[in-house]
């Protein structure tokens, strides 16, 4: 019943978009009452007939996945194939799967120009840690003639041990902000984030060190990193792939046997 009520309220709220800025931006929304405006936006039809829409800036991205390309309302709720993902400036992934709710309305599909227009609202979770509310979202003439769009929650492999317990994330992300490559793995209640300089070369890098960081956040919030080491095994700046290992100690937790192999 709560999911149904949220979808109905979200659909009604889409009627009023006075405070969101002009329509020449392809994808924009209020993210926790802060205006998010994409530098670029695109959509792609997947082999199974589903549709992926993505808008991004240098530091953030917002991805919407719908079961098909069509005009109409697409509910986001547990058990439905539609979902949305927001990646913040620090590389944290907020996802509607499985408990987020919302609605995406595709108001126009222009088959001649291969563009779509619509609106969206949803809430999404950084599992076990935080919630983000995305409201008054607008899609304007987003092209769906582009190629494949990479799922931002599946950048590659990432694992570690946290106080001796296996840490196997449900989402893995990696992005280059221009100065830093930020790679993170998130389980249902914790996140590990590894940051290195954008042009990092293979080698061992002890922490603390400028341009490098390793962070752990669990149910009790962020923890202070005391000591650690990040080892870069390979970094291909052309293919935009990087792999390495890590271990570090916070004021409360020991992370060991960390490793990652991702594309950013």
C-alpha positions, 0 to 999 in steps of 0.5 A: 500500500505504501508503494502504491501511495508513493507512486500516486503522490509522485505522479501528482507532483510531476504536474508542478515543475515551476522551480526547475530550470529551463527545458534546453537541458536534456536531463535534470532533477532536484536531488534532495532539493539541489538542482542536478543538471546533466551536461549530456544525456542519452538513451539506448535500447537494449537487446531485450527491448528494455530502455536505459536513460542516462544523464551525467556531469563530470562528477555525478550520473543519473540512470533510469532503466525501463522495461520498454520504450513506450509512452505511459507511466512506469512504476518503480517498486519492489517486484517491478522491472523498472529502476533508477540509480544516482551516483554522487560526487564521491562515487557512492551509488544510490539505487531503487533496487529493491526497496525504492519507489517512484514513477517515470512518465514518458510523455512523448516518443518521437520515432522520426527524430528518435527522441523521448520526453518525460518526467520522473520522481523516485527515492533511492538508497545507499544500502543501509546508510543513506537515502536520496530523494529525486523529485521534479525530474525532467527528460527533454528530447533525449536521443535514444539512437545512441549505443550501449550504456554501461550499468554504473553499478557493475564496473568490475570486481571488488572484494575484501575482508572486514575484520576477517569477514568476507566483504562481497559488494552488490554494487561496484562503481568506478569513475574518473573525476578528472583528477581522481579515479574513485572506485567503490564497493557497497554491500547492503550495510557498508561501503569501501571507497578507494581513490587514486590519482587519475594518472597513477602508475603501477606501484605501492602507495602508503596512506595517508598520502596526497591524492590517495585515500581508502575509506570505510563506512558502515552502519555507524557512519564514516570511520577515520583511516589511520594507516594503509597501503594501495598497490596498483598492479595495472593501469591502462589509461587508453582502455580505462581499466585499473586493477590493484590491491589494498588494505587499511586500518580505521579507528574501529575496523581492519580491512584486509585482502582487498582487491579490485579490477574495474573499468572507469 
